[in-house]
Amino acid sequence: MVYLTGFLLVSSIAGLATYMFLSRGRPAEAPNLIGKELEEAKKEAEGRGFTVYIEAEVYDGFVPFGHIIGQETPPGTRIKKCR
């Protein structure tokens, strides 16, 4: 039986999000990374000033291997980014 593995991506962990909220800077909108290939998602998130962390690899029969199945920070959330 072949299992496909999806990646659970956290665009920013709680500590990073807290740091960004408390630091000075312009707000940036968290991108929607769900369903994107890992490298594409990393480029998009990092291009907006976010750090990408892979929290876990989990099985999802509907998402191809190497694609994002979830993210901690909801898409569209406004977060202050560091200057």
C-alpha positions as CSV (number, residue, x, y, z in Angstrom):
1,M,0.0,0.0,0.0
2,V,1.4,3.3,-1.0
3,Y,1.0,6.2,1.3
4,L,1.3,9.8,0.2
5,T,2.8,12.2,2.6
6,G,1.8,15.8,2.8
7,F,3.6,18.5,4.7
8,L,2.2,20.4,7.5
9,L,3.7,23.8,7.3
10,V,3.8,26.4,9.9
11,S,4.4,29.8,8.2
12,S,5.4,31.2,11.5
13,I,5.5,29.4,14.9
14,A,3.8,31.0,17.9
15,G,7.0,32.6,19.1
16,L,7.9,34.1,15.8
17,A,4.3,35.4,15.4
18,T,4.4,36.9,18.8
19,Y,7.8,38.6,18.1
20,M,6.5,40.0,14.9
21,F,3.4,41.4,16.6
22,L,5.5,43.0,19.3
23,S,8.2,44.4,17.1
24,R,8.0,47.5,15.1
25,G,7.4,47.2,11.4
26,R,4.9,47.3,8.6
27,P,2.1,44.7,8.7
28,A,2.3,41.9,6.1
29,E,-0.5,39.5,5.1
30,A,0.1,35.8,5.7
31,P,-0.1,34.1,2.3
32,N,-2.3,31.1,1.6
33,L,0.2,28.2,1.3
34,I,-2.2,25.3,1.5
35,G,-2.0,23.0,-1.6
36,K,1.3,24.5,-2.8
37,E,4.5,22.6,-3.3
38,L,6.9,23.0,-0.4
39,E,9.6,25.0,-2.3
40,E,7.1,27.3,-3.9
41,A,5.4,27.9,-0.6
42,K,8.8,28.7,1.1
43,K,9.7,31.2,-1.7
44,E,6.3,33.0,-1.4
45,A,6.4,33.1,2.5
46,E,10.0,34.2,2.7
47,G,9.4,36.8,0.0
48,R,6.9,38.4,2.3
49,G,9.3,38.3,5.3
50,F,8.0,35.2,7.0
51,T,10.1,32.2,8.2
52,V,8.9,28.8,7.2
53,Y,9.1,25.8,9.5
54,I,8.0,22.2,8.8
55,E,6.3,21.0,12.0
56,A,5.4,17.5,10.8
57,E,4.8,15.2,7.9
58,V,1.4,13.7,7.9
59,Y,-0.6,11.4,5.5
60,D,-3.4,12.9,3.5
61,G,-4.9,10.9,0.7
62,F,-6.1,14.0,-1.2
63,V,-2.9,16.0,-1.2
64,P,0.1,15.0,-3.4
65,F,3.4,14.2,-1.7
66,G,5.5,17.3,-0.9
67,H,2.5,19.7,-0.8
68,I,1.2,21.8,2.1
69,I,-1.9,20.5,3.9
70,G,-2.2,23.1,6.6
71,Q,-0.6,26.2,8.2
72,E,-0.8,27.6,11.7
73,T,-1.2,31.3,10.8
74,P,-4.5,31.7,8.9
75,P,-4.2,33.1,5.4
76,G,-4.9,36.8,5.2
77,T,-3.9,37.4,8.8
78,R,-2.1,40.8,9.2
79,I,1.2,40.4,11.1
80,K,3.8,43.1,11.7
81,K,7.0,42.2,9.9
82,C,10.4,43.3,11.1
83,R,12.0,46.3,9.4
